[in-house]
Amino acid sequence: MGSTFSGYTRSPRVSDIKGRKRTLNEDDSDDESEANEVLHTPQRKKMKSTSKYIYNALFVNGENSDISIHALGKDWPLHKIYLCQSSYFASMFNGSWRESKLTEIDIDVPDTNIDKEALQIALGSLYRDDVLIEPVKVVSVLAAASLLQLEGLIQQCADIMTETISPKTVCSYHSAATSYGLQQVAKSCFEWLELNLMVAQKPTLLRELSSELFEKVIQSPNLFVLQVEMDVYSMVKKYVFLKLTPSWQGDSKMLGREADKYFRRYNAGCFLKSDVGAPYARLFSVLRLGSIINEPSSCRHVEDDKIIMQDFLLPVYRQQWQHMLAVEHGQDLGPKDETVSADQFDQLSMRCGRIIKKDAEYCWRWTGFNFGVDLLVTFTNRLIILRRNTGTHPVTASVSLQNSRNIMFRIRVVSYDSQGQILYQKLSDLTPLALHKDEEIVVLNIDRHAPFPMQIGVNVMCVTPPQPVVETAESLTLQQPTQRQQQLSGQDE
């Protein structure tokens, strides 16, 4: 009727059964081993940590205290064995000082940076493994840690400061780092200012900067100059104006116009000789005037401001004229390694810069007469290319047609976050370069992972500098204008 299938099941052999029993015995043995292992393995149960208990019981509640510390109108019942972690207290308790036998000690706190909260954090750090410090309190805690000689806490403050430098903190951090001997933090603050000052030159930041620090920053060869040296001059004017008018309120757009009006009310050369202006003469004396008066509108602006005396400007004009004649007559083909030292380059090179906001192709030149070298900068495919233009692109000034011209340059590329912290940077060497007419050369290759926006800062020198002449602030202020200059300006002193 239909197909049928017959089934067949093989009976197990004795050997199979024995083998299975042996396997079961082995499993039992393994289970027993695991059980023994569990019995002999220490088990952990999350309990209240010893550190937290010590902090709350001994520091917060002062249980079993054997010493009372009084400072800033507050008493802390503490323990000598914990306080001796501090060199300050260790020398006090272990020496022959009178305090070693006292149970109550008054601490004099002359540093106005230290408040009760900072002292609470500093003393409490002796009773716990970790300390949480808000950046807004870090300077006060650093001051307290320095008083009590708590090296670990000082280092923690230094790390926090380095990581949180911003327009709001850079001045206070630099001042504190200088006061309490944190050289690396002070260096980080200075480098932040070199990178960000011209981008973030808001009135609040400029007002907070000390004259000494501001002078060092604007002199630095590593200052990122947004556009050209004339913009450094404008920033100095804004800075001095803000220092002299602390009640002025306004935004960054109004600041430049207000500064112009303020200085132009003085007679020519009188501001820096006045009692209010003399303290700021050094700021104007360190400007790179040769790279400022290289464009007609800049010359007019400097002269209209009447801050810097003509007697100081005339030697700069004369030097520029002599450079131009030397280039024109083939007596100067530009700087070379053997004629320009690295220090000279740092002090005299023109600083200029630009911000690249996105990955695209850009080509630009910085305004100003560069003694016949029309230098075009191209950014494309993350390459920076320099080109000596003589005819392939439109020119705005006369260009040198000599077959070869020498330049020296250094290029720095930096990417940074919203607080000005460096995310990426690349720096070229100080490079001498002989460029033929319309020759272009790749001078820097930027890594693919470098984020935008990025700053491109260039230091460049196109002529051989003269022997250095040291100018002083006094030379801006002590020379009297001639009668003829007063007549030309239509003003009397």
C-alpha positions as CSV (number, residue, x, y, z in Angstrom):
1,M,0.0,0.0,0.0
2,G,2.7,2.5,0.5
3,S,6.3,2.5,1.1
4,T,7.5,1.8,4.7
5,F,10.8,2.4,6.3
6,S,12.2,0.2,9.0
7,G,14.2,1.8,11.8
8,Y,17.2,0.3,13.5
9,T,18.7,1.4,16.8
10,R,22.2,0.2,17.8
11,S,22.5,-1.0,21.4
12,P,25.2,0.8,23.3
13,R,28.4,-1.1,23.8
14,V,29.9,-1.6,27.2
15,S,32.9,0.4,26.2
16,D,30.7,3.4,25.4
17,I,29.0,3.2,28.8
18,K,32.3,3.1,30.6
19,G,33.5,6.0,28.7
20,R,30.5,8.1,29.6
21,K,30.9,7.2,33.3
22,R,34.5,8.4,33.2
23,T,33.4,11.7,31.7
24,L,30.8,12.2,34.4
25,N,33.4,11.6,37.1
26,E,35.7,14.2,35.5
27,D,32.9,16.7,35.5
28,D,32.3,16.1,39.2
29,S,35.9,16.7,39.9
30,D,35.9,20.0,38.0
31,D,32.9,21.2,39.9
32,E,34.6,20.4,43.2
33,S,37.7,22.3,42.1
34,E,35.6,25.3,41.1
35,A,33.8,25.2,44.4
36,N,37.1,25.1,46.3
37,E,38.4,28.0,44.2
38,V,35.4,30.1,45.1
39,L,35.8,29.3,48.8
40,H,39.4,30.5,48.7
41,T,38.9,33.6,46.5
42,P,38.6,36.9,48.4
43,Q,35.2,38.5,47.7
44,R,34.7,42.2,47.4
45,K,31.7,44.1,48.6
46,K,31.3,47.8,47.8
47,M,31.5,49.6,51.2
48,K,32.1,53.1,52.2
49,S,35.7,54.0,51.2
50,T,38.3,54.5,53.8
51,S,39.4,57.7,52.3
52,K,35.8,59.1,52.4
53,Y,35.4,57.9,56.0
54,I,38.6,59.6,57.1
55,Y,37.7,62.8,55.3
56,N,34.3,63.0,56.9
57,A,35.1,61.7,60.3
58,L,38.5,63.3,60.9
59,F,38.5,66.5,58.7
60,V,34.8,67.5,58.5
61,N,33.8,66.4,62.0
62,G,37.2,66.8,63.6
63,E,36.9,63.6,65.6
64,N,39.9,62.8,68.0
65,S,41.6,66.1,67.0
66,D,44.9,66.9,68.7
67,I,45.5,70.4,67.1
68,S,43.3,73.3,66.3
69,I,44.3,75.6,63.4
70,H,42.9,79.1,63.4
71,A,43.1,81.3,60.3
72,L,40.9,83.9,58.5
73,G,38.5,83.8,61.4
74,K,37.8,80.1,61.2
75,D,38.9,77.1,63.4
76,W,39.8,73.7,62.0
77,P,40.1,70.8,64.5
78,L,42.8,68.7,62.9
79,H,45.4,66.0,63.4
80,K,49.2,66.5,63.5
81,I,49.9,63.2,61.9
82,Y,48.0,64.3,58.8
83,L,49.2,67.9,58.8
84,C,52.8,66.7,58.8
85,Q,52.3,65.7,55.1
86,S,52.8,69.4,54.6
87,S,56.4,70.7,54.8
88,Y,55.0,73.8,56.4
89,F,53.5,71.9,59.4
90,A,56.2,69.3,59.5
91,S,58.9,71.8,60.2
92,M,56.6,73.5,62.7
93,F,55.8,70.4,64.7
94,N,59.0,68.4,64.5
95,G,61.5,71.1,65.3
96,S,62.2,73.1,68.4
97,W,59.6,75.7,67.5
98,R,57.2,76.8,70.2
99,E,54.3,75.6,68.1
100,S,55.4,72.0,68.4
101,K,54.0,71.9,72.0
102,L,50.9,73.9,71.4
103,T,47.4,72.5,70.8
104,E,46.1,75.7,69.2
105,I,47.9,77.5,66.4
106,D,47.1,80.8,64.7
107,I,48.3,81.0,61.1
108,D,48.9,84.4,59.6
109,V,47.6,84.6,56.0
110,P,49.0,87.8,54.4
111,D,48.2,86.6,50.8
112,T,44.9,88.3,49.7
113,N,44.4,85.6,47.1
114,I,43.7,83.1,49.9
115,D,40.1,82.9,51.3
116,K,38.4,80.4,53.7
117,E,37.2,78.2,50.9
118,A,40.6,77.8,49.4
119,L,42.2,77.1,52.8
120,Q,39.4,74.5,53.4
121,I,40.3,72.8,50.2
122,A,44.0,72.9,50.9
123,L,43.7,71.5,54.4
124,G,41.2,68.9,53.3
125,S,43.5,67.6,50.6
126,L,45.6,66.1,53.4
127,Y,42.7,63.8,54.3
128,R,41.7,62.5,50.9
129,D,43.1,61.0,47.7
130,D,41.3,63.2,45.2
131,V,40.5,66.9,45.2
132,L,38.0,68.6,42.9
133,I,38.9,72.2,42.1
134,E,36.8,74.5,39.9
135,P,38.9,76.6,37.5
136,V,37.3,79.8,39.0
137,K,38.9,78.9,42.4
138,V,42.2,77.5,41.2
139,V,44.3,80.6,41.8
140,S,43.0,80.9,45.4
141,V,43.7,77.2,46.0
142,L,47.2,77.6,44.4
143,A,47.9,80.4,46.8
144,A,46.8,78.3,49.8
145,A,48.7,75.3,48.6
146,S,51.8,77.5,48.2
147,L,51.5,78.8,51.7
148,L,51.2,75.3,53.2
149,Q,53.9,73.9,50.8
150,L,51.6,71.2,49.4
151,E,53.5,70.1,46.3
152,G,50.9,67.6,45.0
153,L,48.1,70.2,45.2
154,I,50.3,72.8,43.6
155,Q,50.9,70.5,40.7
156,Q,47.2,69.7,40.4
157,C,46.5,73.5,40.2
158,A,49.2,73.9,37.6
159,D,47.6,71.1,35.4
160,I,44.1,72.7,35.7
161,M,45.4,76.1,34.8
162,T,47.3,74.8,31.8
163,E,44.2,73.0,30.5
164,T,41.8,76.0,31.1
165,I,43.6,79.0,29.7
166,S,41.1,81.2,27.9
167,P,40.4,85.0,27.3
168,K,38.9,85.1,30.8
169,T,41.7,83.4,32.7
170,V,44.9,84.0,30.8
171,C,45.9,87.2,32.7
172,S,45.0,86.0,36.2
173,Y,46.7,82.7,35.5
174,H,49.9,84.4,34.2
175,S,50.1,86.7,37.2
176,A,49.5,83.8,39.6
177,A,52.0,81.5,37.9
178,T,54.6,84.3,38.0
179,S,53.9,85.0,41.7
180,Y,54.0,81.3,42.8
181,G,56.9,80.1,40.6
182,L,55.0,78.0,38.1
183,Q,57.2,78.8,35.1
184,Q,55.6,76.3,32.8
185,V,52.2,77.7,33.4
186,A,53.4,81.2,32.8
187,K,55.1,80.0,29.6
188,S,51.8,78.4,28.4
189,C,49.9,81.6,29.1
190,F,52.4,83.6,27.1
191,E,52.2,81.2,24.2
192,W,48.4,81.5,24.4
193,L,48.7,85.3,24.1
194,E,51.1,85.0,21.2
195,L,48.6,82.9,19.4
196,N,45.3,84.5,20.3
197,L,45.8,88.1,21.4
198,M,45.3,89.7,18.0
199,V,42.3,87.5,17.3
200,A,40.7,88.0,20.7
201,Q,41.6,91.6,21.4
202,K,38.5,92.5,23.3
203,P,38.4,95.5,25.6
204,T,38.2,93.4,28.7
205,L,41.3,91.3,27.8
206,L,43.3,94.4,26.8
207,R,42.5,96.3,29.9
208,E,43.5,93.3,32.1
209,L,47.0,92.9,30.5
210,S,49.9,94.5,32.3
211,S,52.1,96.9,30.3
212,E,55.1,94.7,30.9
213,L,53.4,91.5,29.6
214,F,51.8,93.3,26.7
215,E,55.2,94.7,25.6
216,K,56.8,91.3,25.6
217,V,53.9,89.8,23.6
218,I,54.0,92.5,20.8
219,Q,57.7,92.1,20.6
220,S,57.6,88.4,20.2
221,P,58.6,87.0,16.8
222,N,56.0,84.3,17.4
223,L,53.1,86.8,17.8
224,F,50.4,85.7,15.3
225,V,49.8,89.0,13.5
226,L,46.4,89.0,11.9
227,Q,47.0,90.7,8.6
228,V,50.1,93.0,8.8
229,E,52.3,95.0,11.2
230,M,50.0,98.0,10.9
231,D,47.4,96.0,12.8
232,V,49.9,95.7,15.7
233,Y,50.2,99.5,15.8
234,S,46.5,99.8,15.9
235,M,46.2,97.3,18.8
236,V,48.8,99.3,20.8
237,K,46.7,102.4,20.4
238,K,43.6,100.6,21.6
239,Y,45.5,99.2,24.5
240,V,46.8,102.6,25.7
241,F,43.4,104.2,25.1
242,L,41.7,101.6,27.3
243,K,44.3,102.0,30.1
244,L,43.8,105.8,30.1
245,T,40.0,105.7,29.9
246,P,38.9,103.0,32.4
247,S,35.4,104.3,32.4
248,W,34.9,103.9,28.6
249,Q,32.3,101.4,27.6
250,G,31.8,100.2,24.1
251,D,32.3,97.3,21.7
252,S,35.3,96.3,19.7
253,K,34.0,98.0,16.5
254,M,33.8,101.4,18.3
255,L,37.2,101.0,20.0
256,G,39.4,101.9,17.0
257,R,37.5,105.1,16.2
258,E,37.4,106.3,19.8
259,A,41.2,105.7,20.1
260,D,41.9,107.7,17.0
261,K,39.8,110.6,18.3
262,Y,41.6,110.5,21.7
263,F,45.1,110.7,20.3
264,R,44.5,113.2,17.6
265,R,43.5,115.9,20.1
266,Y,47.2,116.2,21.1
267,N,49.7,118.3,19.3
268,A,52.2,116.4,17.2
269,G,54.6,114.4,19.4
270,C,53.2,115.8,22.6
271,F,51.4,112.7,23.9
272,L,54.4,110.6,24.6
273,K,56.1,113.5,26.4
274,S,53.1,114.1,28.6
275,D,52.7,112.7,32.1
276,V,50.0,110.3,31.0
277,G,51.7,109.2,27.8
278,A,55.3,108.8,28.9
279,P,54.7,105.4,30.7
280,Y,53.6,104.0,27.3
281,A,56.5,105.2,25.2
282,R,58.2,101.8,25.3
283,L,55.2,100.2,23.6
284,F,55.5,102.4,20.6
285,S,59.3,102.1,20.6
286,V,59.3,98.3,20.1
287,L,57.0,98.4,17.0
288,R,58.4,97.3,13.7
289,L,58.0,100.6,12.1
290,G,59.9,99.6,8.9
291,S,57.1,97.1,8.2
292,I,54.4,99.6,9.1
293,I,55.3,102.6,6.9
294,N,55.5,100.4,3.8
295,E,52.1,101.5,2.4
296,P,50.7,105.0,1.8
297,S,47.5,104.7,3.9
298,S,49.5,103.4,6.9
299,C,52.0,106.3,6.6
300,R,49.1,108.8,6.6
301,H,47.5,107.1,9.5
302,V,50.6,107.1,11.7
303,E,51.3,110.8,10.9
304,D,47.7,111.8,11.5
305,D,47.7,110.2,14.9
306,K,50.7,112.4,15.9
307,I,51.7,110.0,18.6
308,I,55.3,109.2,17.3
309,M,57.4,112.2,16.6
310,Q,58.7,113.0,13.1
311,D,62.2,113.1,14.4
312,F,61.8,109.4,15.2
313,L,60.0,108.5,12.0
314,L,62.5,110.2,9.6
315,P,65.4,107.8,10.2
316,V,63.0,104.9,9.4
317,Y,61.9,106.6,6.2
318,R,65.6,107.2,5.3
319,Q,66.5,103.6,6.0
320,Q,63.6,102.3,3.8
321,W,64.7,104.7,1.0
322,Q,68.3,103.4,1.2
323,H,67.0,99.8,1.0
324,M,65.0,100.6,-2.1
325,L,68.1,102.2,-3.8
326,A,70.3,99.2,-2.9
327,V,67.7,96.8,-4.4
328,E,67.1,99.0,-7.5
329,H,70.9,99.2,-8.3
330,G,71.4,95.5,-7.7
331,Q,73.5,96.0,-4.6
332,D,71.1,94.0,-2.4
333,L,69.6,90.8,-3.8
334,G,68.1,89.9,-0.4
335,P,69.1,88.2,2.8
336,K,71.2,85.1,3.1
337,D,72.3,82.8,5.9
338,E,75.7,84.4,6.1
339,T,74.3,87.9,6.3
340,V,71.4,87.5,8.7
341,S,71.4,85.7,12.0
342,A,68.4,84.0,13.5
343,D,68.2,86.7,16.2
344,Q,68.2,89.5,13.6
345,F,65.5,87.7,11.6
346,D,63.3,87.3,14.8
347,Q,63.7,91.0,15.6
348,L,63.4,92.6,12.2
349,S,61.3,90.3,10.0
350,M,57.8,91.3,8.9
351,R,55.1,89.3,10.7
352,C,51.8,88.7,8.8
353,G,49.0,86.2,9.0
354,R,45.7,84.9,7.8
355,I,42.9,82.6,9.2
356,I,41.8,79.8,6.9
357,K,38.2,78.9,7.8
358,K,37.6,75.9,5.6
359,D,39.4,73.5,3.3
360,A,39.3,75.4,0.0
361,E,41.7,77.1,-2.4
362,Y,43.0,80.5,-1.5
363,C,45.5,82.9,-3.0
364,W,46.5,86.2,-1.5
365,R,49.2,88.8,-0.9
366,W,49.8,91.0,2.2
367,T,49.6,94.7,1.4
368,G,52.7,96.9,1.5
369,F,55.8,97.5,-0.6
370,N,58.3,94.6,-0.2
371,F,61.2,96.1,-2.2
372,G,60.1,94.7,-5.5
373,V,59.2,91.2,-4.3
374,D,55.5,90.6,-5.0
375,L,55.0,87.5,-2.8
376,L,51.9,85.5,-3.5
377,V,50.7,82.8,-1.0
378,T,48.5,80.0,-2.2
379,F,46.7,77.4,0.0
380,T,45.5,74.4,-1.9
381,N,45.2,70.7,-1.1
382,R,46.7,71.5,2.3
383,L,49.8,72.8,0.7
384,I,51.3,76.3,1.2
385,I,53.0,77.6,-1.9
386,L,55.1,80.8,-2.2
387,R,55.3,82.5,-5.6
388,R,57.5,85.4,-6.6
389,N,55.2,87.2,-9.0
390,T,56.6,89.4,-11.7
391,G,54.0,89.2,-14.5
392,T,51.7,86.2,-14.4
393,H,49.3,87.9,-11.9
394,P,48.3,91.6,-11.7
395,V,50.6,93.6,-9.5
396,T,49.7,96.6,-7.4
397,A,53.3,98.0,-7.1
398,S,56.5,98.0,-9.0
399,V,58.3,94.6,-9.0
400,S,61.9,93.7,-9.3
401,L,62.9,92.1,-12.7
402,Q,66.2,90.7,-11.4
403,N,66.5,87.1,-12.4
404,S,66.8,86.0,-8.8
405,R,65.8,87.5,-5.4
406,N,66.6,86.1,-2.0
407,I,64.1,85.9,0.8
408,M,64.1,84.3,4.3
409,F,60.9,83.0,5.9
410,R,59.4,80.9,8.6
411,I,55.8,79.6,8.5
412,R,53.7,78.4,11.4
413,V,50.3,76.7,11.0
414,V,48.0,76.3,14.1
415,S,44.5,74.9,14.6
416,Y,42.8,75.7,17.9
417,D,39.6,75.2,19.8
418,S,37.0,77.9,20.8
419,Q,39.1,78.7,23.9
420,G,42.3,79.1,21.9
421,Q,43.9,75.8,23.0
422,I,46.1,74.3,20.4
423,L,44.8,71.2,18.6
424,Y,47.4,71.0,15.9
425,Q,50.5,73.0,14.9
426,K,53.3,72.7,12.4
427,L,56.3,75.0,12.1
428,S,58.8,75.3,9.3
429,D,62.5,75.9,9.8
430,L,64.0,79.4,9.2
431,T,64.5,79.0,5.5
432,P,66.6,81.1,3.0
433,L,65.2,80.9,-0.5
434,A,66.3,82.2,-3.9
435,L,63.3,82.7,-6.2
436,H,63.5,83.3,-9.9
437,K,61.0,85.3,-11.8
438,D,57.5,83.8,-11.4
439,E,58.9,80.7,-9.6
440,E,56.8,79.0,-7.1
441,I,57.7,76.5,-4.4
442,V,55.8,74.3,-1.9
443,V,57.0,75.5,1.5
444,L,54.8,73.5,3.9
445,N,52.6,70.4,3.7
446,I,49.8,70.3,6.3
447,D,48.7,67.0,7.7
448,R,45.3,65.7,6.7
449,H,44.0,65.4,10.2
450,A,44.6,69.1,11.0
451,P,41.2,70.7,11.7
452,F,39.8,74.0,10.6
453,P,39.9,76.9,11.2
454,M,43.6,77.3,11.1
455,Q,46.0,80.2,11.4
456,I,48.8,80.7,8.9
457,G,51.5,82.9,10.4
458,V,54.5,84.0,8.2
459,N,57.7,85.8,9.2
460,V,59.4,87.1,6.1
461,M,62.4,89.2,5.2
462,C,63.1,90.5,1.6
463,V,66.1,92.8,2.1
464,T,69.4,92.5,4.0
465,P,69.0,94.4,7.3
466,P,71.5,97.0,8.4
467,Q,73.5,96.7,11.5
468,P,71.1,96.8,14.4
469,V,70.5,100.2,16.0
470,V,69.1,100.2,19.5
471,E,66.2,102.6,19.9
472,T,64.9,103.5,23.3
473,A,61.6,104.9,24.5
474,E,63.5,108.1,25.4
475,S,64.3,108.8,21.8
476,L,60.5,109.0,21.1
477,T,59.9,111.4,23.9
478,L,63.0,113.6,24.5
479,Q,63.6,114.9,21.1
480,Q,62.0,118.3,20.5
481,P,60.3,119.0,17.2
482,T,61.9,121.7,15.1
483,Q,60.3,125.1,14.6
484,R,59.8,124.2,10.9
485,Q,58.0,121.0,11.9
486,Q,55.7,123.0,14.2
487,Q,55.0,125.4,11.4
488,L,54.2,122.6,8.9
489,S,51.8,121.1,11.3
490,G,50.2,124.4,12.1
491,Q,50.4,123.8,15.8
492,D,52.3,125.4,18.7
493,E,53.4,123.7,21.8
